[in-house]
Amino acid sequence: MDTPKLNTDPVRRFDLSLPHGITLACRGSGLGRTRVMLLHGFPEAAFVWDEVMARVAPQAACVAPNLRGYPGSSAPTEVSAYRPRHLVADVAAAIEALGAPLDLLVAHDWGGALAWNLAAQRPELMRRLLIVNSPHPATFLRELKHDHKQQVASAYMNFLCRPDAHLRLAEDGFRRLWPFFGDADWLTPGLREQYQDAWHNGGRGLTGPVNYYRASPLRPPLGADDALHRLELPDEAVTVRVPTTLLWGEQDKALLPGLLNGLEHWVPQLDVRRVPEASHWIVHEQPDRVAELIQSLLD
């Protein structure tokens, strides 16, 4: 298919129709042959990258898709449609449609979970990888199995797997979602409105986004016989041989520093950038730092 052309407007919106029947609503900015894709997490959407893309736009053509289930994108209703292999296939097809290989894949939170898997399975689709506060599956599995503090920090995942989670999150103006951001002085009235629009999701609500948790095998165990204890991830399935930079806000309350221990075993070409004062939401807290790191990786 033809590659969508980007212009110099702050944000250009377009739909990307993929060969397997999924459509992703995208935001684009910038010009040039250098290509960057940015993947969002939960409970966010592609708009969270707007400020970063505006800074990178003079150097590269940037695309930020709304992932499956998020605003404007295809949103199958069945939980099985959100298994990791389907989500990773969406990103792979989007990269191929836009012109592989990417110069840089940037990914945060759930977007990072997809990017880790994609980089292990399809390294030819990207030249470099930048992960922002998203755990590698091997260290996440290890910590969920053996570290009580990480089990407690991730307990919210079991709540999000409840059949009524999407309804409970929407109650009282999404009062259960706002605390996810902690003490967020960056959360302006304009951003709050963008978040609420994303969570209403054109009337579809949060079913798609919470289905990511329902379909994932990685969640804190609920007992000694939990299936997580029997889960194994072979090294060959999760080893990333793409040059990788990891930007990590150390004040992340949900993803603890132990997730970085031993990561070099699965990511041999790894550069870790720790930011002691930043939280999980470093993209909002320090967009200049994120944009400058992207620019330096492109250089």
Secondary structure as the mmCIF struct_conf table of DSSP 4:
data_model
#
loop_
_struct_conf.conf_type_id
_struct_conf.id
_struct_conf.beg_label_comp_id
_struct_conf.beg_label_asym_id
_struct_conf.beg_label_seq_id
_struct_conf.end_label_comp_id
_struct_conf.end_label_asym_id
_struct_conf.end_label_seq_id
HELX_LH_PP_P HELX_LH_PP_P1 ASP A 2 LEU A 6
BEND BEND1 THR A 8 PRO A 10
STRN STRN1 ARG A 12 SER A 17
TURN_TY1_P TURN_TY1_P1 PRO A 19 HIS A 20
BEND BEND2 GLY A 21 GLY A 21
STRN STRN2 THR A 23 SER A 29
BEND BEND3 GLY A 32 ARG A 33
STRN STRN3 ARG A 35 LEU A 39
TURN_TY1_P TURN_TY1_P2 PHE A 42 PRO A 43
HELX_RH_3T_P HELX_RH_3T_P1 ALA A 46 TRP A 49
HELX_RH_AL_P HELX_RH_AL_P1 ASP A 50 VAL A 56
TURN_TY1_P TURN_TY1_P3 ALA A 57 GLN A 59
STRN STRN4 ALA A 61 PRO A 65
HELX_LH_PP_P HELX_LH_PP_P2 ASN A 66 LEU A 67
TURN_TY1_P TURN_TY1_P4 ARG A 68 GLY A 69
BEND BEND4 TYR A 70 TYR A 70
TURN_TY1_P TURN_TY1_P5 PRO A 71 GLY A 72
BEND BEND5 SER A 73 SER A 73
BEND BEND6 THR A 77 GLU A 78
HELX_RH_3T_P HELX_RH_3T_P2 VAL A 79 TYR A 82
BEND BEND7 ARG A 83 ARG A 83
HELX_RH_AL_P HELX_RH_AL_P2 PRO A 84 LEU A 98
BEND BEND8 ALA A 100 PRO A 101
STRN STRN5 LEU A 102 LEU A 102
BEND BEND9 ASP A 103 ASP A 103
STRN STRN6 LEU A 104 HIS A 108
TURN_TY1_P TURN_TY1_P6 ASP A 109 ASP A 109
HELX_RH_AL_P HELX_RH_AL_P3 TRP A 110 GLN A 121
HELX_RH_3T_P HELX_RH_3T_P3 PRO A 123 LEU A 125
STRN STRN7 MET A 126 MET A 126
BEND BEND10 ARG A 127 ARG A 127
STRN STRN8 LEU A 129 VAL A 132
BEND BEND11 ASN A 133 ASN A 133
HELX_RH_AL_P HELX_RH_AL_P4 PRO A 137 HIS A 146
HELX_RH_AL_P HELX_RH_AL_P5 HIS A 148 ALA A 153
TURN_TY1_P TURN_TY1_P7 SER A 154 ALA A 155
HELX_RH_AL_P HELX_RH_AL_P6 TYR A 156 LEU A 160
TURN_TY1_P TURN_TY1_P8 CYS A 161 CYS A 161
BEND BEND12 ARG A 162 ARG A 162
TURN_TY1_P TURN_TY1_P9 PRO A 163 ASP A 164
HELX_RH_AL_P HELX_RH_AL_P7 ALA A 165 PHE A 174
TURN_TY1_P TURN_TY1_P10 ARG A 175 LEU A 177
HELX_RH_3T_P HELX_RH_3T_P4 TRP A 178 PHE A 181
BEND BEND13 ASP A 183 ASP A 183
TURN_TY1_P TURN_TY1_P11 ASP A 185 TRP A 186
HELX_RH_AL_P HELX_RH_AL_P8 PRO A 189 HIS A 200
HELX_RH_3T_P HELX_RH_3T_P5 ASN A 201 GLY A 203
TURN_TY1_P TURN_TY1_P12 ARG A 204 LEU A 206
HELX_RH_AL_P HELX_RH_AL_P9 THR A 207 ALA A 215
BEND BEND14 PRO A 217 PRO A 217
BEND BEND15 ARG A 219 ARG A 219
BEND BEND16 LEU A 222 GLY A 223
TURN_TY1_P TURN_TY1_P13 ALA A 224 ASP A 225
HELX_RH_3T_P HELX_RH_3T_P6 ALA A 227 ARG A 230
HELX_RH_AL_P HELX_RH_AL_P10 ASP A 235 VAL A 238
BEND BEND17 VAL A 242 VAL A 242
STRN STRN9 THR A 244 GLY A 249
TURN_TY1_P TURN_TY1_P14 GLU A 250 GLN A 251
BEND BEND18 LYS A 253 LEU A 255
HELX_RH_3T_P HELX_RH_3T_P7 PRO A 257 LEU A 260
TURN_TY1_P TURN_TY1_P15 ASN A 261 GLY A 262
HELX_RH_3T_P HELX_RH_3T_P8 LEU A 263 HIS A 265
TURN_TY1_P TURN_TY1_P16 TRP A 266 TRP A 266
BEND BEND19 PRO A 268 GLN A 269
STRN STRN10 LEU A 270 VAL A 275
TURN_TY1_P TURN_TY1_P17 PRO A 276 GLU A 277
TURN_TY1_P TURN_TY1_P18 HIS A 280 TRP A 281
HELX_RH_AL_P HELX_RH_AL_P11 ILE A 282 GLU A 285
HELX_RH_AL_P HELX_RH_AL_P12 PRO A 287 LEU A 298
#
